[in-house]
Amino acid sequence: MYSVNHTFTKGPFPFNMTLTNRIIPCIDVDLDPTGNAVVYTGINFENLRYTGDPVEMAQKYNQAGADEFVFLDITASSDSRSTMLNAVSNVADELSIPLTVGGGIRTKEDVKNTLRAGADKVSINTAALSRPSLITESSEAFGNQCIVISIDARRRFDEHGDHYAKINGESCWFECTIKGGREGTGIDVVSWVQTAQKLGAGEIFVNSIDADGTKDGYDIPLTKSVCDSVSTPVIASSGCGSPQHMYEVFANAGANAALAASIFHFDEYTITETKEYLQSHGIPIRL
């Protein structure tokens, strides 16, 4: 079973996952035209712009007090290539906090290689939807605390879903997409996370295509639907524009962790400012 007190060790520095809520910066990494790993930021999974160097950003957030760090290889799945493990290893060398890596992980061997490169956890999306048994194989081999199931969800206002939420008075369900949000699957997000939990997922990572990059706030109906349907810890992602948005996703949706990119990358808020705001509003957080 997943343990929120599981102790990881990276280098000489041990750390514990606790019952406090977590603040997690995320970098979206791709290869530039010269083949170097660089960080991009976009809106609705598109319109990407250069943001920085992954190693430098890992150093920044490690020093800033982030609880964890997420490295997403955003085109590995859509381009059918392997995860950029050299870049993962270089980033991992700079961190004393847990590192989650996603993108291009298709097999148990990929999970093993990514963990060996320095990741503490792997995030799997497309491959798990294509072959759900990968979740069980990987969690049994490496421990389910290592296995994060990532979901790129989009809203659908039709009658093809299993579970519905009300959004502005309309019934909406959430569809799992694959290949970086480029293809729909017809699979209901709530049904899928319940299945993933039974198969051995240790954590659920919920991305909203509709909210991505908007800075209008997390998709609360989506996140709450997931949090209400599983006991597995849930990371909320996409749409964060302020510490208030993090407060809302913790207080109103029940998320265990909040992930953000732009507000930290472009120094709109610091990790410390964000944590102090949350603590002052009654959210358990580690300062």
Secondary structure, DSSP 4 states (H G I P E B T S, - for coil): ---TTPEEEETTEEEE--SSBEEEEEEEEEE-TTS-EEEEEEETTEEEEEEE-HHHHHHHHHHHT-S-EEEEETTTTTTT----HHHHHHHHTT-SS-EEEESS--SHHHHHHHHHTT-SEEEE-HHHHH-THHHHHHHHHH-GGGEEEEEEEEEE-SS--SS-EEETTEEEEEEEEETTTTEEEEEEHHHHHHHHHHHT-SEEEEEETTTTTT-S---HHHHHHHHHH-SS-EEEES---SHHHHHHHHHTT--SEEEESHHHHTTSS-HHHHHHHHHHTT--B--
